[in-house]
Amino acid sequence: MVVTLCLTVAILMTSSMLALANTGNAIGELIITANNSDAGNSAVTVNGEAAVSGRSIFSSSIISTPDGYGAVISLGKTGKIELAPNTTLLLSFDKASMHGELTSGSITVLSAAQSMGVKTLAGDIELNAGETATANASSASNKSKKYIGTLPLWVFAVIVGGIVVGVIIAANHNNNNIPVSPTR
């Protein structure tokens, strides 16, 4: 009886601690991109601290990218944004939305569950997937690229064109060997 009581108390204590440990806050992931091969020695900072790819990003973080380095921030289902080199962004988000304050550089929304509100030096704008904002612009620009899956659309056009050419060549090659009946 005493053993059963001890096990029950132990289970209750550990399960409640696990439940309390879950904050419910959304967490993002930082992926650093570099224009050179020096991506391992990143100067990208999060809240003033040097960051590496894979670092967790929490809401109300300030992300800064220096010259030659960019960053992609993946927020799961909420969305994904890309920071160009020389960008500083105060990023706030939750499980359903994201918004930011862009003080320098530019950002592009790669994907988003809903539009992203961005405060720039020129005013507030809304960005949808594929749109870009710069710190001094008063409106978003659409620089979206057409993709099917993860490949650009032109790759599929080349593949389909090659298949069509192959079928035409095969059809013409076989037409030369069709026997013609002497009586019609």
Disulfide bonds with the S-S distance in Angstrom:
none
